[in-house]
Amino acid sequence: MTNVNISLPESMRVFIEDQVTKGGYSTASEYIYHLIHQEQNRLAQAQMEELLLEGLDSGEPIEVTDEWWEQKRTDLLERLRKQKQ
């Protein structure tokens, strides 16, 4: 892991220490790591929702059946196989 040093006002340091104690974290680093991880997940979720909405607005609707999903899986696996070559 890489170290990152930050400067914080005293009030924020106290807040972090309080959150570490209340949240059951062992260190301030663990607490900050948790916050960053949550934000990464939130952004990934927002991006996924945006892509899904884009897909819904991208053209004529199609009926999605079990066969359609199977063909999609087959196509995607083939594309992955080709990328690895």
Secondary structure, DSSP 4 states (H G I P E B T S, - for coil): ---------HHHHHHHHHHHHHHT-SSHHHHHHHHHHHHHHHHHHHHHHHHHHHHHTSSS-----HHHHHHHHHHHHHHHHHHH-
